């Protein structure tokens, strides 16, 4: 993991937030390459979940919502973690922190940070929602929350979307957006952060059809990740046992990835029943039934949710792509990202900065720029330039050499096979298009 974190910083994927001030706990910024990677991931998700499906509509709901939403959803009362405080060193832990040896509150249990015995409090419940105030007065009546999940924005808009899009059940609503959780034991780089982005889709179905749709989405989502090039043996499902299952869920599976720190969830597929819409109907006083005129039926739909973290999935992509290979006695570090996700699609290099090479290389670069995110690099030896692009995960390297100015051909180096092909300078665009959209 340390090697990946240092590569992420070195190449401009991820930086610590407010680093010059010492950083802000578990908040991260994406640099030039990271911003592209995450964007490509979100675009692929949106394409698969919205554009390619007739039965799913997109939504972009606000982060701030009526505070009653969070009462109805159960977050005000129940979105809590049991926490333990050390009276001596003032540190705070989750009650299930593996570093705690023995029950907190027991005089024999030691604080895992300061090592003192008997200084830990008994567990107390702590709400994970960030609170702020709306309007000029900081009083209880003005309390508002930063949303801890995007799902609720979809539920409260379900009738608006249904009516404006003229969809019929079964249909879905998809959304990508920020969520905030005041996590107490964050860590493992961008795995658990306090500000993150979710890619959620809520699929509304007739009660009774829920199991079938649950199975459908479970299979579909796993297939999608495999289609991004993630190694199948590093992916698995984990079904929630009775003690893990949320109060509203009938069945739930996590899609897990084998990180260097173990198997961990990065997407959840949940059968949320009619819990959410029933609660919003109750708390808002507005009817949220679906009226099926042709069958002369009305009911509150069941919801099948697919809930992924964009940041966590981006971390999966980085971890899975990271390889160290021996090439001619040297270690090559390469990110084998799927070309559609790679931040840069190609880099263009003049072999040396003379004899007409930079002019031709610039021309090719300018031509490609209109279609792909490409990079021009004329600094340092060609070997170093290739290595930099390997670390960035750039699938192709286009080199203008001495022969190029004679016969208008260039070499195109493949990141994964390291093979170089000669291609007519005027056809590089076509060559890349065929391979990048495959
Ligand atoms: P965990 O058990 O890891 O806290 P969760 O079960 O609370 O996760 P959900 O509420 O199901 O997670 O959220 C759905 C997805 O949102 C997760 O699979 C994950 O990808 C992402 N996610 C949730 N919390 C965080 C976080 N603190 N940082 C980054 N991503 C998160």
Boltz pocket constraint, residues with backbone or C-beta under 6 A from the ligand:
constraints:
  - pocket:
      binder: B
      contacts: [[A, 149], [A, 181], [A, 183], [A, 190], [A, 191], [A, 192], [A, 193], [A, 194], [A, 195], [A, 196], [A, 197], [A, 198], [A, 265], [A, 266], [A, 267], [A, 268], [A, 307], [A, 308], [A, 309], [A, 310], [A, 311], [A, 312], [A, 313]]
      max_distance: 6.0
